[in-house]
Amino acid sequence: MQNIAKMTMSVLAISLSFLYSFCSPGSKQGIDKPDTSKPDPVQPVEVYVTTATQSMLFKKINLEFNKKDNLSPYTVTLDPTQQYQQIDGFGAAFTGSTCYNLLKMNAANRKALLTEVFDTREGMGYSFIRIALGCSDFSLSEYSYCDKPGMENFALHEEDTKYVIPVLKEILAINPKVKIMASPWTPPLWMKVNNLKELKPHNKWNDGQLNPSNYQDYASYFVKYINAMKNNGIDIYAVTVQNEPLNRGNSASLYMTWQEQRDFIKTALGPAFKTAGINTRIISYDHNYDYDSHKPENADQIHYPAKIYEDPDAAKYIDGAAYHAYGGSETEMDYIHNAFPDKNLYFTEISIGLWGYTFAEDLMWNLEHVGIGTLNRHCKAVIVWNFMLDEQHGPNRPGGCTNCLGVIDINKADYTTLTRNSHYYDLAHLSKVIQGGAKRIKTSGFTTSGLHYTAVLNPDNTVGVVVLNTKDEPQSITLAMDGRSLSYSLPAKSVASFKWKK
C-alpha cells in the first residue's frame, strides 16, 4: 500500500509539472519559445604552444572566444576581406641522405613518423618538399642523370630509384596534395666549361659554368627528368634553374649569373617546356638575399631575379624567385615584390647546425625571419633543409656541409631514437594551422617590439594565426575578427598557433 501511494503521488507531480509548463507565460501550444537572451554556443579555438625553454613542446590547449565586449588594449584585428598571396605550404628537403636514413627505419616506425608530419588531420600537415635534381651535398655520391655524353643516355640514377622515389611514394600515399620542387646542384660534367671566355672542358662536380652550346641539351635534361619522375608516379610542381647559382664552392655546384640564367630560360628551358606541354613552374635564382655580394665577382648580381624579369622574353616563362637565408635580410623580398608584384616568391632553404645552434635561439630566429617574416612579405612557401640526418650529420659529401642538423636527427646505432630539433617545431606551428591554398589576410592594431604574427583564411574556412613572442616576459594578445575576440598571454620566448572555424 505504501508503494502504491508513492507511485500515485509521483504521477500527480509529473502531471502538474506538465500542466504548468504547458500553460506558463511565454509558451504556446506547449512549446517553449527560444531563449534569445542566451549566447550562441561557444566555439572552441585550438591553440598549440612551444616555449624556448622546452617546458611546452607543441602543447595543445583549448580556448574559447570572450563572452564580454572586447576592451583589450592588446587587440590585433583580422580582416578576411583583405587578402594577399595564396600560400602553397611548408616542409623540408628530402635529400638522398634524408631518404637513406628514413629507409633505415623499420616500416612501421617510418610510416608513423611520416604520418605525424604529413597527415592533414592527425599530423602536422606538411604540404611542400624540395628534392635534388641529381646529386647534392647530401647524396651518397656525386652523379647526374646523363654522365655519359649524349641525351640518349639519360636515365634516373639508382640513388633516386632506390631511396628518394620510394619515400616520396610513401609520403604521397599519406598526403596526395604535397607539392614537390626539384633543384639541380650541377648539370652533367660534359655540359660544363671553366668559363665563358676560354670554354675549356670542366670535368669537376663543383664550380664551372654551363656551356652555351649545351643550352638545348640541358633544357632536354629537365624535360626528360620531369617525364621520368611522372612515369614513376611523381609530379614535379616546380623546378629552380640552379641551386645557389652564385656559390662555386659546394661539393656539387655551377656558377650561373643572372645574364646566363636569363639566356638559358628564354632560349632553351622555357621553349622546351612549352613544346613538351610541361606545366611545371620555372623558378629563378634560389640563393641568398644578399646575392653573395661580398664576393667581387658578384657585384653586378644584386637583385638577380628582377634583372631577369626586365627581359619579357625570359619573364614570360618564370613563375617567381626563390631565396635562402644564409646571407642578407628577408627585406629583399619587399624590393622584389614591389618591383614585380606579379611574380611569386618562395623560401627554399635554411639549415641549422653546429655553428652556434641552440634550440631556443633558433626556434625564435627562424620563426621571426623565415616563417612569419617571409609570409608577411608575400612568400608562398617555406622549405627548410634536410628533413632527417643521422647524429653524425650525414650521410654527407666532402666539400659540402658536414655539421648540419636535420629537422629530425636519428641515431644510426638503432635507427629508432629520434631528436626533434627546433626546425621541427617551427614547421609544426606553421603547417598545423596554415593549409596549402590558404590566403594571407590583413592584420592591424596592436604592435610592440618582440611580437610578430601572421594570419590566413584556409580553404576549409578556418582561420589560422601564428604569434611569436621573442621577449623575456609574457605578452598578452587579443585576436578580434567578425565581432568575436579571444585573448591569450604568450609565455616568455614562445610561439602560439591558433585555429578556429570562421
C-alpha atoms as one frame of an Amber mdcrd trajectory, in Angstrom:
protein
   0.000   0.000   0.000   2.874   2.344   0.810   4.441   1.721  -2.623   1.086
   2.369  -4.384   0.736   5.672  -2.521   4.247   6.752  -3.594   3.502   5.908
  -7.259   0.221   7.899  -7.115   1.989  10.952  -5.725   4.723  10.738  -8.426
   2.186  10.591 -11.253   0.360  13.572  -9.802   3.573  15.604  -9.552   4.525
  14.865 -13.150   1.043  15.833 -14.358   1.101  19.132 -12.502   4.592  19.878
 -13.827   3.482  19.262 -17.413   0.332  21.390 -16.923   2.431  24.265 -15.553
   4.861  24.181 -18.459   2.026  23.997 -20.984   0.160  26.982 -19.536   3.071
  29.075 -18.299   3.514  32.629 -19.630   5.544  32.814 -22.816   4.538  29.409
 -24.106   2.201  28.489 -26.936   0.667  25.107 -27.586   3.018  23.531 -25.080
   6.249  24.580 -26.999   8.663  26.951 -25.219   9.947  29.930 -27.202  13.729
  30.005 -27.781  15.514  31.950 -25.062  17.121  34.679 -27.178  18.972  36.022
 -24.161  21.312  33.025 -24.224  24.570  33.427 -26.165  25.379  31.236 -29.160
  27.212  28.019 -28.325  30.832  28.798 -27.523  33.113  27.741 -30.353  36.436
  26.203 -29.280  39.769  27.528 -30.518  42.676  25.124 -30.981  45.950  26.524
 -29.660  49.423  24.960 -29.859  52.256  26.378 -27.743  56.024  25.859 -27.730
  58.427  27.650 -25.415  62.131  28.240 -25.945  62.809  26.513 -22.618  61.000
  23.407 -23.960  58.687  23.441 -20.940  55.915  23.267 -23.541  56.517  21.464
 -26.841  53.635  21.932 -29.253  51.274  21.574 -26.313  47.630  21.685 -27.325
  45.210  23.750 -25.286  41.648  24.846 -25.988  40.429  28.416 -25.644  37.010
  29.990 -26.026  36.004  33.284 -27.523  35.492  36.062 -24.993  31.916  36.331
 -23.688  32.207  40.042 -22.910  32.802  43.017 -25.155  36.420  43.350 -26.202
  38.092  46.274 -24.453  41.649  44.886 -24.603  44.457  47.332 -25.425  46.369
  44.387 -26.966  43.910  43.793 -29.796  45.024  42.640 -33.247  42.171  42.789
 -35.743  41.944  40.269 -38.587  40.241  41.300 -41.816  39.499  38.342 -44.131
  38.129  40.681 -46.817  41.678  41.972 -47.394  43.642  39.079 -48.895  47.178
  38.737 -50.210  49.195  35.832 -51.621  48.000  32.244 -51.793  50.244  30.003
 -49.718  51.419  26.684 -51.138  52.673  25.270 -47.859  55.561  24.274 -45.640
  58.075  21.466 -45.412  61.675  20.335 -45.729  64.154  18.900 -48.218  64.020
  15.162 -48.776  67.586  14.734 -49.952  69.234  11.439 -50.756  70.658  11.414
 -47.230  67.258  12.020 -45.683  65.630   9.253 -47.690  68.504   6.861 -46.959
  68.058   7.434 -43.220  64.289   7.067 -43.425  64.604   3.743 -45.209  66.920
   2.502 -42.461  63.958   2.757 -40.081  61.598  -0.166 -39.827  58.490   0.252
 -41.960  56.074   0.752 -39.072  58.166   3.459 -37.400  58.741   5.229 -40.704
  55.050   5.242 -41.545  54.229   6.562 -38.080  56.745   9.391 -38.452  55.668
  10.364 -41.964  52.040  10.290 -40.839  52.957  12.507 -37.900  54.340  15.205
 -40.179  52.298  14.869 -43.409  48.809  13.794 -42.356  46.479  16.784 -42.604
  44.078  15.651 -39.871  46.071  13.872 -37.193  49.540  15.162 -38.074  51.264
  18.460 -38.816  50.120  18.664 -42.427  53.414  19.385 -44.240  52.479  20.188
 -47.822  55.648  21.193 -49.721  59.017  19.456 -50.069  62.185  20.012 -52.067
  64.362  17.366 -53.691  67.636  17.457 -55.598  67.524  17.139 -59.372  70.595
  14.900 -59.451  73.123  14.841 -56.615  73.597  17.392 -53.829  75.942  17.761
 -50.874  73.582  15.386 -49.090  73.704  12.475 -51.511  75.576   9.199 -51.155
  77.750  10.065 -54.175  78.165  12.622 -56.963  76.089  11.877 -60.063  73.888
  13.263 -62.810  71.255  11.513 -64.907  73.418  11.625 -68.003  77.033  11.101
 -67.006  77.884   9.706 -70.447  77.707  12.409 -73.169  74.567  12.376 -75.296
  70.984  12.879 -74.162  70.122   9.406 -75.409  71.987   8.184 -72.302  69.597
   9.883 -69.856  68.303   7.674 -67.024  67.297   8.216 -63.414  70.077   7.270
 -61.032  69.945   4.351 -58.614  70.024   6.710 -55.622  66.738   8.208 -56.804
  65.048   4.932 -57.669  66.286   3.152 -54.533  65.858   5.872 -51.920  64.151
   9.091 -52.991  61.257   7.825 -55.102  60.122   5.109 -52.630  59.984   7.668
 -49.813  58.114  10.157 -51.988  55.537   7.498 -52.805  55.009   6.771 -49.105
  54.527  10.490 -48.454  52.042  10.906 -51.310  50.047   7.928 -50.021  49.592
   9.877 -46.772  49.042  13.301 -48.328  48.457  13.236 -52.108  48.372  17.043
 -52.265  52.022  17.510 -51.302  53.845  19.721 -53.810  57.366  18.782 -54.901
  60.083  21.183 -56.040  63.278  19.915 -57.681  66.577  21.815 -57.777  69.795
  20.868 -59.623  73.201  21.321 -57.989  75.082  20.682 -61.239  74.460  19.656
 -64.836  76.295  16.659 -66.313  80.021  17.351 -66.399  80.226  17.247 -70.175
  77.991  20.322 -70.321  80.338  22.398 -68.122  83.203  24.717 -69.101  85.775
  26.509 -66.996  84.492  29.960 -68.016  82.631  31.631 -70.885  85.760  33.096
 -72.465  88.032  30.090 -72.744  85.243  27.490 -72.943  87.580  24.697 -71.830
  86.034  21.463 -70.505  85.446  21.499 -66.762  85.425  17.894 -65.624  84.621
  18.642 -61.984  81.436  18.395 -59.934  81.940  21.768 -58.295  82.286  25.153
 -59.995  82.371  25.718 -63.748  79.706  27.259 -65.962  77.105  25.913 -68.363
  78.402  25.802 -71.924  76.019  27.895 -74.084  76.364  25.302 -76.831  74.666
  22.838 -74.441  71.672  25.015 -73.544  69.311  22.864 -75.607  70.769  19.655
 -74.176  70.319  20.914 -70.643  66.741  22.013 -71.345  66.086  18.499 -72.671
  67.641  17.149 -69.459  64.986  18.976 -67.392  62.188  17.739 -69.657  63.395
  14.146 -69.510  63.697  14.326 -65.727  60.163  15.646 -65.233  58.739  12.989
 -67.555  60.791  10.203 -65.918  59.558  11.198 -62.476  55.982  11.357 -63.755
  56.382   7.834 -65.123  57.315   6.841 -61.559  54.192   8.448 -60.134  55.856
  11.692 -59.013  54.600  15.046 -60.333  57.158  17.834 -60.178  55.286  21.020
 -59.293  58.234  23.361 -59.777  61.922  23.437 -60.636  64.517  26.004 -59.745
  67.027  26.541 -62.532  70.088  26.233 -60.289  70.670  25.760 -56.580  72.822
  28.611 -55.247  73.965  29.884 -58.658  76.477  32.302 -57.114  78.177  29.644
 -54.954  81.127  27.944 -56.647  82.276  26.063 -53.577  79.734  23.347 -52.781
  80.558  19.661 -53.279  78.477  19.889 -56.464  77.813  23.317 -57.928  77.553
  25.528 -61.010  78.226  29.248 -61.290  75.405  30.916 -63.219  74.965  34.688
 -63.436  71.595  36.339 -63.983  72.655  37.018 -67.557  73.289  33.311 -68.155
  70.096  32.247 -66.422  68.077  34.760 -68.424  69.503  33.476 -71.710  69.107
  29.809 -70.772  65.465  30.288 -69.774  64.367  32.346 -72.772  66.252  30.459
 -75.477  66.076  26.881 -74.199  64.276  25.929 -70.989  61.081  27.931 -71.416
  60.556  26.955 -75.065  61.396  23.300 -74.259  58.715  23.195 -71.559  56.211
  24.817 -73.883  56.937  22.398 -76.722  56.724  19.384 -74.408  53.471  20.602
 -72.830  55.034  20.729 -69.375  53.260  22.890 -66.783  55.967  22.598 -64.120
  56.746  26.051 -62.773  60.136  27.587 -63.516  61.586  29.424 -60.516  64.630
  31.648 -60.796  67.601  32.371 -58.546  67.368  30.063 -55.433  70.127  31.662
 -53.345  70.878  34.222 -50.619  69.128  37.538 -50.058  72.408  39.449 -50.405
  73.395  37.788 -53.707  76.759  36.892 -52.138  77.714  40.462 -52.959  80.704
  40.310 -50.596  82.453  38.490 -53.453  83.744  40.985 -56.048  82.640  38.833
 -58.989  79.021  39.172 -57.814  78.964  42.959 -57.657  76.570  43.181 -60.624
  74.317  40.350 -59.384  72.280  42.463 -56.925  68.511  41.964 -57.417  69.295
  38.937 -59.645  65.707  37.852 -60.403  64.500  41.404 -61.024  67.117  41.825
 -63.727  65.871  38.681 -65.451  62.262  39.867 -65.220  63.199  43.023 -67.098
  63.525  40.854 -70.201  59.944  39.986 -71.245  61.131  37.071 -73.391  62.531
  35.399 -70.284  59.986  36.690 -67.755  57.039  35.121 -69.558  58.311  31.660
 -68.654  59.129  32.391 -64.995  56.752  31.896 -62.079  58.900  33.643 -59.491
  62.095  33.568 -57.446  63.408  31.520 -54.528  65.590  32.606 -51.620  67.900
  31.195 -48.935  68.733  32.899 -45.639  72.482  32.339 -45.281  73.197  35.976
 -46.122  71.277  39.246 -46.166  67.763  40.002 -44.939  64.274  38.882 -45.888
  63.512  42.543 -46.577  64.937  41.880 -50.054  61.625  40.173 -50.750  59.926
  43.538 -50.291  62.057  45.043 -53.045  61.437  42.192 -55.490  57.691  42.083
 -54.790  57.250  45.831 -55.105  59.198  45.899 -58.368  57.407  42.863 -59.868
  54.213  42.132 -57.883  53.014  39.620 -60.485  55.943  37.285 -59.739  55.805
  34.808 -56.857  58.277  34.401 -54.011  59.431  31.195 -52.332  61.710  30.456
 -49.405  63.603  27.271 -50.188  66.500  26.709 -47.775  67.922  27.363 -44.315
  69.782  24.851 -42.174  70.574  24.632 -38.509  73.954  23.252 -37.489  76.808
  23.229 -35.030  77.896  26.794 -35.835  76.136  28.049 -32.712  72.905  26.088
 -32.561  70.665  26.295 -29.530  67.063  25.164 -29.566  65.865  28.406 -28.005
  67.661  30.867 -30.270  66.915  29.023 -33.497  63.266  28.466 -32.638  62.844
  32.212 -32.181  65.050  33.377 -35.081  63.641  31.045 -37.698  60.021  31.811
 -36.890  60.658  35.551 -36.848  62.762  35.769 -40.012  61.985  32.637 -42.041
  58.412  31.758 -41.100  56.414  34.855 -40.209  58.971  37.208 -41.759  58.743
  35.758 -45.254  54.982  35.118 -45.221  54.360  38.754 -44.400  56.477  39.626
 -47.432  54.262  37.756 -49.901  56.159  34.446 -49.795  54.168  31.405 -50.988
  56.119  28.594 -49.300  58.680  27.938 -46.591  61.009  24.966 -47.020  63.964
  24.230 -44.739  66.962  21.975 -45.418  67.337  18.262 -44.579  64.331  16.597
 -43.001  66.445  13.846 -41.428  70.169  13.374 -40.796  71.955  10.944 -38.508
  73.690  12.005 -35.291  76.947  12.421 -37.248  75.293  14.919 -39.641  75.140
  12.560 -42.577  75.421  10.925 -44.883  77.112  13.955 -46.473  79.664  14.814
 -49.126  83.168  16.236 -48.593  83.132  19.879 -49.594  79.518  20.311 -48.533
  78.036  20.863 -45.086  79.494  18.369 -42.618  77.999  19.811 -39.416  74.362
  20.408 -40.388  71.457  19.240 -38.264  68.222  17.872 -39.648  64.683  18.845
 -38.813  64.925  15.499 -37.041  68.145  13.641 -36.213  68.184   9.856 -35.968
  70.654   7.714 -34.064  72.191   5.298 -36.531  73.042   2.868 -33.743  69.405
   1.769 -33.842  67.679   3.967 -36.486  64.891   4.357 -33.940  65.914   7.080
 -31.489  64.829  10.491 -32.784  65.742  14.029 -31.762  63.265  16.666 -32.880
  65.188  19.899 -33.366  63.907  23.473 -33.460  63.021  23.303 -37.157  60.548
  20.534 -36.363  58.554  22.897 -34.149  58.970  25.885 -36.483  57.348  23.896
 -39.287  54.731  22.368 -36.996  53.493  25.782 -35.848  53.130  26.945 -39.436
  51.764  23.854 -41.170  49.289  22.836 -38.449  47.164  25.970 -38.805  48.040
  27.187 -42.347  46.866  24.855 -45.094  48.078  24.661 -48.650  45.876  27.038
 -50.632  45.373  29.437 -47.711  45.196  33.177 -48.357  47.103  35.515 -46.085
  44.769  38.151 -44.667  45.209  41.666 -43.297  46.162  42.169 -39.662  46.147
  45.536 -37.912  46.182  47.031 -34.453  48.459  46.268 -31.529  52.195  46.125
 -32.181  55.146  46.056 -29.830  58.797  45.129 -30.010  59.293  41.364 -29.890
  55.766  40.477 -31.040  55.325  39.023 -34.548  52.250  37.489 -36.165  50.628
  36.440 -39.415  47.095  35.265 -40.222  45.357  33.344 -43.010  41.973  32.161
 -44.197  42.196  28.467 -45.056  40.381  26.661 -47.897  38.160  24.860 -45.356
  37.004  28.241 -43.980  39.104  28.026 -40.843  41.280  30.871 -39.652  44.937
  30.252 -38.812  47.152  32.619 -36.834  50.786  32.211 -35.746  52.037  34.529
 -32.997  55.634  34.770 -31.766  56.840  36.416 -28.559  60.624  36.835 -28.534
  60.677  38.853 -25.293  61.901  37.656 -21.908  58.500  38.288 -20.340  54.946
  37.143 -21.160  52.988  39.078 -23.758  49.203  39.386 -23.852  47.398  39.479
 -27.182  43.745  39.609 -28.203  42.702  38.413 -31.671  39.499  40.000 -32.974
  37.517  39.124 -36.080  33.868  39.293 -37.176  32.658  40.661 -33.831  34.367
  37.972 -31.774  37.620  38.034 -29.847  39.883  35.748 -27.869  42.724  36.567
 -25.519  45.883  34.732 -24.567  49.073  35.524 -22.679  52.054  34.077 -24.523
  54.792  32.848 -22.185  58.219  34.456 -22.461  60.054  33.417 -25.645  57.289
  31.305 -27.080  55.181  30.692 -30.159  51.456  30.000 -30.252  49.416  28.857
 -33.235  45.647  29.400 -33.266  42.944  27.828 -35.407  39.173  28.168 -35.394
  36.192  27.846 -37.669  35.244  31.156 -39.257
